[in-house]
């Protein structure tokens, strides 16, 4: 192993010591800098993306349940400072982005070399930390699973959230006609300013009625739903024949049920999307998808939106903003900021 740990032996990190709904089990602590094992890299983390799964994990409400204590954070961007045995294709001092199920909300993190890729100069560390999970989810949903075709209508629920906003942005590149759904006027104005979808609508005014009016009565070909609950119920009522209802998650807290007779009569498909699992089952496609997203971002074709970038010491402020749905796009935490 090549060792470049000359700057520090300890680091600041957010550690989950107990599971709780109000984040009271999370503590900002000093801990030893980890060292990479075979096939791993140690990264000095300059920016870490905060996603809703990170919050759920601190509560024990996510499908991934790491043993306590653990450092949350699935996305990170920074500089390689040490390589584990057997790592090739990366070098110390290289700007990279990476990810894992945990470990991002710290000054340094150990990540699999297989999940680590070079960061183009055109992308800043905060942009990179806001990029891959959200946009790869959107890519797998729309391209791999949804088979989206240019000119089709796409309905995006939770369009102000990280994965929703990524879908709105990526849809421009794919030539889709986008109807974005957001819960308040400020969010709707921000989405319209950033990405100019065909329509940005208020769910309180009746999603079905608005969608049918916008599409001339035909309904939408694709639904991108990270919300579940009422959003799902409304989607079933305004999806077109041969449509694809893409199930991303259940941010509303209610997992909806669908009667098989409804799908039969209306002639649409419900498609589950787990981008991480898709990449694990098809690693070559996963690497291709990540490479495509990074390339499109470096070329300016897609633009990840960082709502706010805060020092890691202000983690509680960031968590509360995300929990209250006050964020448009991604919040990024800066361990050395």
Buried (B, 14 or more C-beta within 10 A) or exposed (E): BBEBBEEEEEBBBBBBEEBEEEBEBBBBBEBEBBBBEEEBBBBBBBBBBBBBBBBBBBBBEBEEEBEEBBBBBBBBBBBBBBBBEEBEEBEBEBBBBBBBBBBBBBBBBBBBBBBBBBBBEEBBBBBBBBBBBBBBBBBBBBBBBBEBEEEBBBBBBBBBBBBBBBBBBBBBEBEBBBBBBBBEEEBBEBBBEBBEBBBBBBBEEBBBEBBBEBBEEBBBBBBBBBBBBBBBBBBBBBBBEEBBBBBBBBBBEBEBEBEEEEBEEBEBEBBEBBBBEBBEEBEEEBBBBBEBBBEBBBEEEBBBBBBBBBBBBBBEBBBEBBBEBBBBBBBBBBBBB
